Amino acid sequence: MQTLLNISNLCKNYRRSTGFFTSRQIIAFGPVNFTLERGKTLALMGKSGSGKSALIEAIAGITKPTFGEIYFKGRPLSTLSKKDRHKSIRMIFNDPIHSLNAKATIGTTLLLPLKLNTNLLAIEQKRQIKDVMKLVNLSSDYLNYYPNILSIYQLHQVAIARAMILNPEIIIADEVLATLDISLRFKIINLLLTIQEKRNISYIFISHNIKLARHLSDNIIVLNNGLIIKNTPV
């Protein structure tokens, strides 16, 4: 089984001002170590302030770690180009209502990552958009729609489609089920598991719900004060 992601002694510190000329160092997380295998799901849990958000931002490339390294398929992630990194690891944000551009059609939203990160011809872009819409069980008719006329479930489908549009190998799902009722929650879970089976994709799933984490995951990591206090196979 291939190790896609290897987090090695990763740490993030920052300085907080305590006065006009003074500051103190705050440890957001670390050092932490763990791996993620191809086709597997890792659940990342912990109370607010435990370091979850800072850690996934570092993995996603939103922020730079202070020290340590993230290896993707054995290669330091920091050596990948921005385009290659965007194509390798993608995020699904927890609130699709605000993460989607209200002034852009669904088609435009899915086209933009392809334009920014690939050299695909227009006909190839259209084919990839059509394929990802089919993957999330949405008709291509929705490409002409704006987010405000979609249901909450359809918004989540679009958010998943946007994450999948570059055919990534790892998806970070940031509390994607938190705002959904039970029936929609399990529809999204089933969709994510179906995509995982079809594409052999790996997930990092951030959640506060231990039952959902156990249902979805192969491994659960619990953070507390920036450190891993539990790393348990399910």
C-alpha positions in Angstrom: 0.0 0.0 0.0 1.4 3.4 -1.0 2.0 6.1 1.5 0.7 9.3 -0.1 1.3 11.7 2.8 4.0 11.6 5.4 4.0 14.4 8.1 7.4 14.5 9.7 8.1 16.6 12.9 5.8 19.3 11.6 5.4 22.4 13.7 3.8 25.8 13.4 4.7 28.7 15.8 3.7 32.4 15.6 4.3 35.4 17.8 1.6 37.3 19.6 2.1 40.9 20.7 1.9 41.4 24.5 2.7 45.1 24.5 4.3 47.9 22.5 7.7 46.2 22.4 7.1 42.7 23.6 5.7 39.5 22.2 5.5 35.8 23.1 5.7 32.7 21.0 2.6 30.7 20.5 2.7 27.0 19.4 -0.2 26.4 17.1 0.7 22.7 16.7 3.6 20.3 16.8 5.8 18.6 16.5 3.4 16.0 14.9 4.1 12.9 12.9 1.6 10.7 10.9 1.0 9.1 7.5 -1.9 8.7 5.1 -2.2 5.8 2.8 -3.7 5.8 -0.7 -7.4 5.1 -0.6 -7.7 5.6 3.2 -9.4 8.1 5.4 -7.9 9.8 8.4 -10.1 11.6 10.9 -8.6 14.6 12.7 -10.3 15.5 15.9 -9.9 17.8 18.9 -11.4 20.6 20.8 -11.5 24.2 19.5 -8.0 25.6 19.8 -6.3 22.1 19.6 -4.5 23.0 16.4 -6.6 21.2 13.8 -7.2 24.3 11.6 -3.6 25.4 11.7 -2.5 21.8 10.8 -4.8 21.4 7.8 -3.9 24.9 6.5 -0.2 23.8 6.5 -1.0 20.6 4.7 -3.2 22.4 2.2 -0.5 25.1 1.6 -2.5 28.0 3.0 0.2 28.6 5.6 3.9 27.6 5.9 5.0 25.4 8.8 7.8 26.8 11.0 9.8 23.6 10.7 9.4 20.0 9.8 8.3 18.6 6.4 5.3 17.3 4.5 6.2 14.6 2.1 3.8 13.7 -0.8 4.6 10.3 -2.4 8.1 10.6 -0.8 8.8 14.1 -2.2 8.9 17.2 0.0 5.6 19.0 -0.7 7.5 22.3 -0.5 9.4 21.4 -3.7 6.2 21.0 -5.8 5.0 23.9 -7.9 1.9 25.7 -6.8 0.0 24.1 -9.7 1.1 20.6 -8.9 0.3 21.2 -5.2 -3.2 22.4 -6.1 -3.7 19.3 -8.2 -2.5 16.9 -5.6 -4.3 18.2 -2.5 -7.7 19.9 -2.5 -10.1 21.1 0.2 -13.8 21.0 0.7 -14.7 23.9 3.0 -17.3 23.6 5.8 -19.7 26.2 4.4 -20.4 25.9 0.7 -22.9 28.8 0.8 -20.0 31.2 1.5 -17.1 29.4 -0.1 -18.8 29.5 -3.6 -18.9 32.7 -5.6 -22.5 33.9 -5.6 -21.9 35.9 -8.8 -20.4 33.0 -10.8 -22.3 30.1 -12.4 -21.5 26.6 -11.4 -19.8 26.1 -14.8 -17.6 29.1 -14.2 -16.7 27.9 -10.7 -15.5 24.5 -12.0 -13.8 26.0 -15.1 -11.5 28.4 -13.1 -9.3 25.8 -11.4 -8.8 24.1 -14.8 -7.7 27.4 -16.4 -5.4 28.3 -13.6 -3.8 24.9 -13.0 -3.8 22.9 -16.3 -3.0 23.2 -20.0 -6.2 21.4 -21.1 -7.8 22.5 -24.4 -11.3 23.9 -24.2 -12.9 20.6 -25.3 -10.9 18.7 -22.7 -12.0 21.2 -20.0 -15.6 20.7 -21.0 -15.2 16.9 -20.8 -13.6 17.1 -17.4 -16.3 19.3 -16.0 -19.0 16.9 -17.4 -17.2 14.0 -15.8 -17.0 15.6 -12.4 -20.6 16.6 -12.5 -21.5 13.0 -13.2 -19.2 11.9 -10.4 -21.2 14.0 -7.8 -24.6 13.0 -9.4 -25.5 16.4 -10.8 -27.0 17.0 -14.2 -24.9 19.2 -16.6 -27.9 21.5 -16.7 -26.8 22.9 -13.3 -23.7 24.4 -14.9 -25.7 27.4 -16.0 -27.2 27.9 -12.5 -26.0 30.3 -9.8 -25.5 29.0 -6.2 -28.4 31.0 -4.7 -31.0 28.8 -6.5 -29.5 25.5 -5.3 -30.5 23.4 -2.3 -28.1 22.9 0.5 -27.4 19.4 -0.6 -26.7 20.6 -4.2 -24.3 23.2 -2.9 -22.4 20.5 -1.1 -22.3 18.5 -4.3 -20.9 21.5 -6.2 -18.3 22.0 -3.4 -17.2 18.4 -3.8 -17.1 18.7 -7.6 -14.9 21.8 -7.3 -12.5 19.9 -5.0 -12.5 16.9 -7.4 -12.2 18.9 -10.7 -8.3 18.6 -10.8 -8.4 14.9 -10.0 -6.5 15.2 -6.7 -5.2 12.3 -4.7 -6.0 13.8 -1.3 -9.1 15.7 -0.2 -9.2 17.6 3.1 -12.8 17.8 4.2 -13.2 20.5 6.8 -16.3 19.9 9.0 -18.3 19.4 5.8 -21.2 17.7 7.7 -21.5 20.1 10.6 -24.4 22.2 9.2 -26.4 19.3 7.8 -29.3 17.4 9.3 -29.0 13.7 9.7 -30.6 12.7 6.4 -28.4 15.0 4.3 -25.4 14.1 6.3 -25.6 10.5 5.4 -26.3 11.3 1.7 -23.0 13.3 1.7 -21.2 10.5 3.5 -22.4 8.0 0.9 -21.4 10.3 -1.9 -17.9 10.8 -0.5 -17.4 7.0 0.0 -18.6 6.3 -3.5 -16.1 8.8 -4.9 -13.4 7.2 -2.8 -14.2 3.8 -4.2 -14.3 5.0 -7.8 -11.2 7.2 -7.6 -9.1 5.5 -4.8 -8.8 8.9 -3.2 -7.6 9.6 0.3 -9.4 11.8 2.8 -8.4 13.9 5.8 -11.7 14.3 7.6 -12.0 17.0 10.3 -14.9 16.4 12.7 -16.1 16.8 16.2 -18.4 13.8 15.9 -16.7 10.6 17.1 -19.5 8.3 15.7 -19.2 9.8 12.2 -15.4 9.7 12.4 -15.5 6.0 13.3 -18.0 5.3 10.5 -15.9 7.1 7.8 -12.3 6.6 8.9 -9.6 4.0 8.9 -7.6 5.9 11.5 -8.5 8.6 14.1 -6.0 11.2 15.3 -6.9 13.4 18.3 -5.1 16.7 18.9 -4.8 18.5 22.2 -2.8 21.7 22.7 -1.2 21.1 19.3 0.0 17.6 20.1 -1.2 14.2 19.0 -2.6 12.5 22.1 -4.1 9.6 20.3 -3.5 7.9 16.9 -5.8 4.9 16.7 -6.8 2.6 13.8 -10.6 2.1 13.6 
